[in-house]
Amino acid sequence: MNAHDTAGNGNNSGNARTGGAGPRRSRILVLGATGGMGRLIVRQALARGHDVHALVRSPDKAAGLEGASISVADARDERALRRALQGRDAVVSALGTPVSPWRDVTVLSSATRSLVAAMQAEGVRRLVCVTGMGAGDSAGHGGFVFDRLILPLLLRKVYADKDRQETLVRESGLDWVLVRPSVLNDKAPGPAVRALTDLSGFHGGTIARADAAAFVLDQVEGNAWLHRSPLISW
């Protein structure tokens, strides 16, 4: 049993935030900062006192990221990533991609491949990568509607690329955490977040984007889930 597990089942229930005297100020690069999750990560990181740099593909979408420094580039551009990583000590990847049931999706894995190479070249170690419920060994635990309808009919191509993305992160040699949120909603933050690695009794769930963003930042600030892939849910 891992020292961070409770009751011998690989689950941490209740408040999953890191403890201690408080996190040190980190210099964080955020990818996917213009998406719903990415914007919350940027805002919460700034509120926690971190120095945030966002790499965005379109400057028109950077409105609302006030307080963060911005560079404009494609997340698959390794040279641009290396420039953005200078002076950083952690990366949060919250990259998303449109639903594409017909065409192959490669942007998540190709961007992650470039990111890993850039981080290795620049000596940046901490990577927190947001994937999702249904990626890797969490497949089949999303409940009937998610597993039997949404995933095969709408998200199959996206999740095939999330699987490739996770493999790249695992094999990177970096100090990584893979965060797999359950179905996201825009509700107010809840009283508790469950972080699960033993999914034998889990069959679907939801979580507020705000809570998921907070959990992601906890992984920048602490080592509770280092080299693991918690699924987070209410």
C-alpha positions in Angstrom: 0.0 0.0 0.0 1.3 3.4 -0.9 1.8 5.7 2.1 -0.7 8.2 0.6 -3.5 5.7 0.3 -6.1 5.3 3.0 -8.0 2.2 4.1 -5.7 0.1 1.9 -7.8 0.8 -1.2 -5.7 3.4 -3.1 -8.2 6.2 -2.4 -7.8 9.6 -0.7 -11.3 10.9 0.3 -12.2 14.3 1.7 -10.0 17.3 1.3 -7.3 16.3 -1.1 -5.3 19.5 -0.7 -1.7 19.4 0.3 -0.8 20.3 3.9 2.2 21.9 5.6 3.2 25.5 6.1 2.1 26.6 2.6 3.5 26.2 -0.9 6.5 28.1 -2.2 5.9 30.5 -5.1 6.2 28.6 -8.3 6.8 29.9 -11.8 4.3 28.0 -13.8 3.8 27.6 -17.6 0.2 26.8 -18.5 -0.7 25.2 -21.8 -4.4 25.2 -22.8 -4.9 28.4 -20.8 -7.8 29.6 -22.9 -10.0 26.6 -22.3 -12.5 26.4 -19.5 -10.2 24.4 -17.2 -7.0 26.3 -18.2 -8.6 29.7 -17.4 -9.5 28.6 -13.9 -6.0 27.1 -13.4 -4.4 30.5 -14.4 -6.8 32.5 -12.1 -6.4 30.2 -9.1 -2.6 30.1 -9.6 -2.4 33.8 -9.6 -4.6 34.0 -6.5 -2.3 31.6 -4.7 0.6 33.9 -5.5 2.3 32.0 -8.3 4.0 33.5 -11.3 2.1 32.4 -14.4 3.0 32.4 -18.0 0.4 31.2 -20.5 1.2 29.9 -24.0 -1.7 30.6 -26.3 -2.2 30.0 -30.0 -4.5 33.0 -30.6 -4.0 36.3 -28.8 -7.6 37.1 -29.3 -8.5 34.4 -26.8 -6.1 35.7 -24.1 -8.7 38.1 -22.7 -9.4 37.2 -19.2 -5.9 36.0 -18.4 -4.8 39.4 -16.9 -2.0 39.0 -14.4 -0.3 36.3 -16.4 2.5 36.9 -18.9 1.6 35.7 -22.4 3.4 34.2 -25.4 1.7 33.3 -28.7 2.7 30.0 -30.3 1.4 26.6 -31.2 1.8 24.1 -28.3 3.4 21.7 -30.8 6.3 24.1 -31.5 9.3 22.8 -29.5 11.4 25.9 -30.0 8.5 28.1 -28.8 8.0 25.8 -25.8 11.7 26.1 -24.9 11.5 29.9 -25.0 8.3 29.8 -22.8 10.0 27.4 -20.4 12.9 29.7 -19.6 12.7 30.8 -16.0 9.9 28.4 -15.3 10.0 25.5 -12.7 6.7 23.7 -13.4 4.3 23.1 -16.3 0.5 22.5 -16.2 -0.8 21.0 -19.5 -4.6 21.5 -19.7 -4.7 21.1 -23.5 -8.0 20.2 -25.0 -9.2 19.4 -28.5 -12.6 19.6 -30.3 -14.7 16.4 -30.3 -13.9 14.5 -33.6 -15.7 11.2 -34.0 -14.6 10.8 -37.6 -11.1 12.2 -38.0 -8.0 11.1 -36.1 -6.8 13.3 -33.3 -3.1 13.8 -32.7 -2.7 17.2 -31.2 -2.6 16.1 -27.6 0.2 13.5 -28.1 2.1 15.6 -30.6 2.1 18.7 -28.3 3.1 16.5 -25.3 5.9 15.0 -27.3 7.3 18.5 -28.0 6.7 19.6 -24.4 8.6 16.6 -22.9 11.5 17.3 -25.2 11.5 21.0 -24.4 11.3 20.3 -20.6 14.1 17.9 -20.8 16.3 20.3 -22.7 15.5 23.2 -20.3 15.8 21.2 -17.1 12.2 21.8 -16.0 11.1 18.7 -14.0 7.5 19.2 -12.7 4.7 18.3 -15.1 1.0 18.1 -14.2 -1.0 16.9 -17.1 -4.8 16.9 -17.2 -6.3 14.0 -19.2 -9.7 12.6 -18.2 -11.8 9.8 -16.9 -11.6 7.0 -19.5 -7.9 7.4 -20.2 -5.5 4.6 -19.5 -6.6 2.1 -16.9 -9.5 4.3 -15.9 -11.3 3.2 -19.1 -14.6 1.5 -18.3 -15.2 3.3 -15.0 -17.3 6.2 -16.2 -20.7 4.7 -15.8 -23.2 3.4 -18.4 -23.9 6.6 -20.3 -20.2 7.7 -20.5 -18.7 4.3 -21.2 -21.4 3.0 -23.6 -22.6 6.1 -25.4 -20.5 9.2 -25.0 -17.1 7.7 -25.2 -17.6 5.3 -28.2 -19.8 7.6 -30.2 -18.2 11.0 -29.6 -14.9 10.8 -27.8 -13.2 7.6 -29.1 -10.6 9.5 -31.2 -9.9 12.0 -28.5 -9.3 9.4 -25.9 -7.1 7.3 -28.1 -4.9 10.4 -28.3 -5.2 10.9 -24.5 -3.9 7.4 -24.1 -0.9 8.2 -26.3 -0.4 11.4 -24.3 -0.4 9.5 -21.0 2.2 7.0 -22.3 4.5 9.9 -23.3 4.2 11.5 -19.9 4.8 8.2 -18.0 7.9 7.5 -20.1 9.3 11.0 -19.9 11.5 10.6 -16.8 10.0 13.9 -15.4 8.4 14.5 -12.1 4.8 14.0 -13.4 1.3 13.6 -12.2 -1.6 12.6 -14.5 -4.9 14.1 -13.3 -8.1 12.5 -14.6 -11.1 14.5 -13.8 -14.5 12.8 -13.9 -17.3 14.6 -15.9 -16.8 18.3 -15.4 -19.5 20.8 -14.5 -19.7 24.5 -13.7 -21.2 24.2 -10.3 -19.8 25.9 -7.2 -16.9 24.1 -5.5 -18.0 21.2 -3.4 -17.0 20.3 0.2 -14.7 17.4 -0.7 -12.7 15.9 -3.6 -12.1 12.2 -3.9 -8.7 11.2 -5.5 -8.9 7.6 -6.6 -6.4 5.1 -7.9 -8.4 1.9 -7.0 -11.5 2.2 -9.3 -13.0 -1.2 -8.5 -16.0 0.4 -6.8 -16.2 3.6 -9.0 -18.8 3.8 -11.8 -19.0 7.4 -12.8 -19.1 10.8 -11.2 -18.8 14.5 -11.6 -16.6 17.3 -10.3 -16.7 21.1 -10.6 -14.0 22.6 -12.9 -13.0 24.9 -10.0 -12.3 21.9 -7.8 -10.4 20.1 -10.5 -8.3 23.2 -11.1 -7.5 23.5 -7.4 -6.4 19.8 -7.3 -4.2 20.4 -10.3 -2.4 23.2 -8.6 -2.1 21.2 -5.4 0.1 18.8 -7.5 2.3 21.7 -8.6 2.7 22.6 -4.9 3.2 19.1 -3.4 4.2 15.5 -4.0 1.2 13.6 -2.7 0.4 12.0 -6.1 3.8 12.1 -7.7 4.2 9.5 -10.5 0.6 8.5 -10.1 -2.7 9.0 -12.0 -5.5 9.9 -9.7 -9.1 10.1 -11.0 -10.8 12.9 -9.2 -14.5 13.2 -8.4 -16.9 14.4 -5.8 
